[in-house]
């Protein structure tokens, strides 16, 4: 058995993009999941963009990732949110 080096070296700056309904709850749901996972990030650097017709919204936030378990927990938490449709 060979041991593969991790694809990402932690800790590192890691962008998370969330897409969902253009609803006022979406941004708060993202913030709540990050807070639940003790993720520190600068809200001023959180960017949002609505779709052309205004039905969908994308949110991008840069976090300081500490490891794969943290990222997995964040992604699972975000995917369970009612307003979230996709997490990248």
C-alpha positions in Angstrom: 0.0 0.0 0.0 1.3 3.4 -0.9 0.5 6.5 1.0 -0.7 9.3 -1.2 0.0 12.9 -0.3 -3.1 14.9 0.4 -4.4 16.8 -2.6 -4.8 19.9 -0.5 -2.3 21.0 2.2 -4.1 22.3 5.3 -4.5 24.8 6.8 -5.3 26.8 3.7 -7.6 29.5 2.3 -10.5 27.7 0.7 -13.4 29.2 -1.3 -16.9 27.7 -0.8 -19.6 28.6 -3.3 -23.3 28.0 -2.4 -26.1 28.3 -4.9 -29.7 28.5 -3.9 -33.0 30.4 -4.0 -32.7 34.2 -4.0 -34.3 34.4 -0.6 -33.3 36.5 2.5 -32.8 33.3 4.5 -30.1 31.9 2.2 -27.2 34.1 3.4 -28.2 33.6 7.1 -28.3 29.8 6.6 -24.8 29.8 5.2 -23.5 32.0 8.1 -25.2 29.7 10.6 -23.6 26.6 9.2 -20.2 28.2 9.2 -20.7 29.4 12.8 -21.9 25.9 13.9 -18.6 24.5 12.5 -16.5 27.2 14.3 -15.3 28.7 11.0 -13.9 32.2 11.1 -14.3 34.3 8.0 -14.6 37.9 7.0 -18.2 38.7 6.2 -17.0 41.7 4.2 -15.3 39.3 1.7 -18.5 37.3 1.3 -19.8 38.0 -2.2 -23.3 37.4 -3.5 -24.7 37.5 -7.0 -28.2 37.1 -8.2 -29.2 35.3 -11.5 -30.3 37.5 -14.4 -34.0 36.8 -13.6 -33.5 37.1 -9.8 -34.7 33.6 -8.9 -31.3 32.2 -7.8 -28.4 33.5 -5.8 -24.8 32.4 -5.5 -22.7 33.1 -2.4 -19.0 32.8 -2.3 -17.1 32.8 1.0 -13.4 32.3 1.6 -12.6 30.3 4.8 -9.5 29.1 6.5 -9.9 25.4 6.1 -8.2 23.2 8.8 -8.8 19.8 7.3 -11.0 17.4 5.3 -13.2 16.5 8.2 -14.0 20.2 8.7 -14.8 20.7 5.0 -17.0 17.5 4.9 -19.0 18.8 7.9 -19.5 22.2 6.3 -20.6 20.7 3.0 -23.0 18.3 4.7 -24.4 21.2 6.8 -24.9 23.4 3.8 -26.5 20.7 1.7 -29.1 20.1 4.4 -30.3 23.8 4.3 -33.7 24.3 2.9 -32.7 27.2 0.6 -29.5 25.6 -0.7 -29.5 23.8 -4.1 -25.8 23.2 -4.7 -22.5 23.5 -2.9 -19.1 23.7 -4.7 
